[in-house]
Amino acid sequence: MEYLLKNGLVIDPKNNVEQELDIIIKEGKIWDMGTNLESKQAQIIDLQGQIIAPGFIDMHVHLREPGGEAHETILTGCQAAVAGGFTAVAAMPNTVPCADNEGVVELVKKRSKEVGLAKVYPIGTVSKGQKGEEIAEIGSMYKTGIVAVSDDGKPVVNSEVMRRALEYTQIFNIPVITHCEDPNLVGDGQMHEGYWSTILGLKGIPAEAEEIMVARDIILAGLTGGKLHLAHVSTKGSIELLRFGHRQGIKVTAEATPHHLLLTDDVVVGYKTNTKVHPPLRSKEHVQAVREAVMDGTVQCLVTDHAPWAREDKEQEYAKAPNGISGLETAIPICWDTLVVKAGMLPRDLIARFTLGPATVLNITTGIAIGEPANLTVIDPSLRKAVKVADFYSKGKNSPVDGKILQGWPVMTIVDGKIVMQDGKVKE
């Protein structure tokens, strides 16, 4: 199909564009851009009052396949992605078996190509079996198509292994994405250590459990010159350490999640297991620090850490329920409502955190330019509606924001020139 997008406000942080422009999409690419464009062959789509952005990228997603298909599949995960306005996702490697070899990486690529919705960029493990003892076959996985390495929810405790990973990945110019938690300090903690953990009688996880590992990994990145990316930072101390790393010229980047920007630890009251996540939801001072870091660009990426679970897994007592929130279909409105509407963040800065930030970290393409693939996210900044978890395309309905009214929703997702979502409905 050929499309003529009319009257939309194009905001592209990469190419420094913020202007009302028409866009012609043809043969899967941006064919032309300008004012008052015409085309006799194209289907005209009026986007008056809406924002056309480069396709949003979520660089931290759990698609669960292979091995966890009861919770999510590549099909349902990609449906959730485009429903949420994402044209691309990076798939974390903690599948069963984990992506520590080229075979699993190839399977993820093959299945995502068959699905034909969002682009899927595989991430390989740092260590074999995510055991943190021996470096995985990073070279062969890179040739197969990984864009980063990470042991995901399992921190690389062995500093020597982490050092070698940061050194070796420089050959391929890919980042090491690190889950920063000291497992001995975390122990069997269930939520953020503080007032509410005491009131609720749940064992707490101190902020320092994250910060100790953030500090170590930044020091190792400084030692090696490797590219370090901090997953889902959640504490004030982590932000201060990140700023220290930037001042020292260390190659360290970071991401934050919508739930760590919106929710504080008091929502755990009632022992609602959809609030259980690692790192845990923090107290107000930590949430404010992370918000400020996202707004000023210290944290340059926003991600969902989409972690879907089957209902029976979450419907257990708090201590036994698994960690994770299903986030792909609510990320954009949570961040738009929280940061743009309520905190005054510029739309172009928020868009940059979902596009230019992750694209730069993962060395993938972004931007809206003639001749480039037509990967676009269209947002209605004034659209207000309630979250309806029952309508999620994801198998995971585990969201703590069900029923919450949010402003600023994606209304169209275009991947390689094909409209794959329109007005919240995924197209075949």
ChimeraX attribute file (.defattr): number of C-alpha atoms within 10 A of each C-alpha:
attribute: neighborCount
match mode: 1-to-1
recipient: residues
	/A:1	12
	/A:2	19
	/A:3	22
	/A:4	23
	/A:5	21
	/A:6	21
	/A:7	21
	/A:8	22
	/A:9	21
	/A:10	22
	/A:11	24
	/A:12	24
	/A:13	23
	/A:14	17
	/A:15	12
	/A:16	10
	/A:17	17
	/A:18	15
	/A:19	16
	/A:20	19
	/A:21	19
	/A:22	24
	/A:23	28
	/A:24	24
	/A:25	27
	/A:26	21
	/A:27	14
	/A:28	19
	/A:29	21
	/A:30	22
	/A:31	19
	/A:32	15
	/A:33	18
	/A:34	13
	/A:35	12
	/A:36	10
	/A:37	14
	/A:38	14
	/A:39	11
	/A:40	8
	/A:41	11
	/A:42	15
	/A:43	14
	/A:44	15
	/A:45	14
	/A:46	13
	/A:47	18
	/A:48	13
	/A:49	14
	/A:50	21
	/A:51	23
	/A:52	29
	/A:53	28
	/A:54	30
	/A:55	31
	/A:56	30
	/A:57	29
	/A:58	29
	/A:59	32
	/A:60	24
	/A:61	25
	/A:62	27
	/A:63	29
	/A:64	24
	/A:65	25
	/A:66	20
	/A:67	14
	/A:68	18
	/A:69	18
	/A:70	14
	/A:71	22
	/A:72	24
	/A:73	22
	/A:74	26
	/A:75	21
	/A:76	18
	/A:77	30
	/A:78	28
	/A:79	27
	/A:80	26
	/A:81	32
	/A:82	34
	/A:83	29
	/A:84	28
	/A:85	32
	/A:86	34
	/A:87	26
	/A:88	22
	/A:89	27
	/A:90	23
	/A:91	31
	/A:92	28
	/A:93	30
	/A:94	26
	/A:95	18
	/A:96	14
	/A:97	14
	/A:98	21
	/A:99	34
	/A:100	28
	/A:101	21
	/A:102	20
	/A:103	12
	/A:104	22
	/A:105	24
	/A:106	17
	/A:107	15
	/A:108	22
	/A:109	19
	/A:110	12
	/A:111	16
	/A:112	21
	/A:113	14
	/A:114	10
	/A:115	15
	/A:116	15
	/A:117	30
	/A:118	30
	/A:119	22
	/A:120	25
	/A:121	23
	/A:122	28
	/A:123	31
	/A:124	33
	/A:125	29
	/A:126	34
	/A:127	23
	/A:128	19
	/A:129	19
	/A:130	24
	/A:131	17
	/A:132	21
	/A:133	16
	/A:134	17
	/A:135	19
	/A:136	22
	/A:137	17
	/A:138	24
	/A:139	15
	/A:140	15
	/A:141	25
	/A:142	21
	/A:143	11
	/A:144	17
	/A:145	16
	/A:146	25
	/A:147	24
	/A:148	30
	/A:149	29
	/A:150	27
	/A:151	27
	/A:152	22
	/A:153	18
	/A:154	17
	/A:155	21
	/A:156	28
	/A:157	18
	/A:158	12
	/A:159	14
	/A:160	14
	/A:161	17
	/A:162	25
	/A:163	19
	/A:164	16
	/A:165	25
	/A:166	27
	/A:167	18
	/A:168	18
	/A:169	20
	/A:170	15
	/A:171	10
	/A:172	13
	/A:173	15
	/A:174	22
	/A:175	25
	/A:176	31
	/A:177	28
	/A:178	25
	/A:179	23
	/A:180	27
	/A:181	25
	/A:182	19
	/A:183	17
	/A:184	9
	/A:185	16
	/A:186	22
	/A:187	12
	/A:188	13
	/A:189	18
	/A:190	23
	/A:191	27
	/A:192	28
	/A:193	22
	/A:194	16
	/A:195	12
	/A:196	19
	/A:197	20
	/A:198	12
	/A:199	9
	/A:200	14
	/A:201	9
	/A:202	19
	/A:203	18
	/A:204	21
	/A:205	25
	/A:206	19
	/A:207	24
	/A:208	18
	/A:209	18
	/A:210	23
	/A:211	24
	/A:212	17
	/A:213	23
	/A:214	25
	/A:215	19
	/A:216	15
	/A:217	24
	/A:218	25
	/A:219	15
	/A:220	21
	/A:221	23
	/A:222	19
	/A:223	13
	/A:224	18
	/A:225	17
	/A:226	26
	/A:227	24
	/A:228	23
	/A:229	26
	/A:230	23
	/A:231	26
	/A:232	26
	/A:233	24
	/A:234	29
	/A:235	25
	/A:236	21
	/A:237	20
	/A:238	25
	/A:239	23
	/A:240	16
	/A:241	16
	/A:242	25
	/A:243	18
	/A:244	14
	/A:245	19
	/A:246	15
	/A:247	9
	/A:248	10
	/A:249	11
	/A:250	22
	/A:251	17
	/A:252	24
	/A:253	25
	/A:254	26
	/A:255	28
	/A:256	24
	/A:257	24
	/A:258	24
	/A:259	28
	/A:260	25
	/A:261	25
	/A:262	18
	/A:263	18
	/A:264	20
	/A:265	22
	/A:266	17
	/A:267	15
	/A:268	22
	/A:269	12
	/A:270	9
	/A:271	14
	/A:272	16
	/A:273	24
	/A:274	23
	/A:275	26
	/A:276	27
	/A:277	20
	/A:278	22
	/A:279	26
	/A:280	25
	/A:281	26
	/A:282	27
	/A:283	22
	/A:284	14
	/A:285	11
	/A:286	22
	/A:287	22
	/A:288	19
	/A:289	19
	/A:290	25
	/A:291	21
	/A:292	18
	/A:293	21
	/A:294	25
	/A:295	20
	/A:296	11
	/A:297	15
	/A:298	18
	/A:299	25
	/A:300	24
	/A:301	30
	/A:302	30
	/A:303	26
	/A:304	26
	/A:305	28
	/A:306	27
	/A:307	23
	/A:308	29
	/A:309	26
	/A:310	16
	/A:311	14
	/A:312	8
	/A:313	15
	/A:314	22
	/A:315	15
	/A:316	13
	/A:317	11
	/A:318	20
	/A:319	16
	/A:320	12
	/A:321	19
	/A:322	18
	/A:323	22
	/A:324	24
	/A:325	25
	/A:326	27
	/A:327	30
	/A:328	30
	/A:329	29
	/A:330	27
	/A:331	25
	/A:332	28
	/A:333	27
	/A:334	25
	/A:335	25
	/A:336	25
	/A:337	21
	/A:338	20
	/A:339	22
	/A:340	21
	/A:341	18
	/A:342	11
	/A:343	13
	/A:344	12
	/A:345	18
	/A:346	14
	/A:347	16
	/A:348	17
	/A:349	21
	/A:350	23
	/A:351	23
	/A:352	24
	/A:353	25
	/A:354	24
	/A:355	30
	/A:356	26
	/A:357	27
	/A:358	28
	/A:359	21
	/A:360	15
	/A:361	23
	/A:362	19
	/A:363	15
	/A:364	13
	/A:365	16
	/A:366	26
	/A:367	23
	/A:368	26
	/A:369	19
	/A:370	15
	/A:371	13
	/A:372	15
	/A:373	23
	/A:374	28
	/A:375	29
	/A:376	26
	/A:377	25
	/A:378	26
	/A:379	25
	/A:380	20
	/A:381	20
	/A:382	14
	/A:383	14
	/A:384	14
	/A:385	14
	/A:386	12
	/A:387	19
	/A:388	16
	/A:389	19
	/A:390	11
	/A:391	10
	/A:392	21
	/A:393	23
	/A:394	29
	/A:395	20
	/A:396	26
	/A:397	23
	/A:398	25
	/A:399	23
	/A:400	20
	/A:401	21
	/A:402	14
	/A:403	12
	/A:404	11
	/A:405	14
	/A:406	22
	/A:407	21
	/A:408	22
	/A:409	27
	/A:410	28
	/A:411	22
	/A:412	24
	/A:413	35
	/A:414	26
	/A:415	24
	/A:416	22
	/A:417	21
	/A:418	21
	/A:419	20
	/A:420	23
	/A:421	26
	/A:422	17
	/A:423	13
	/A:424	19
	/A:425	15
	/A:426	20
	/A:427	14
	/A:428	10
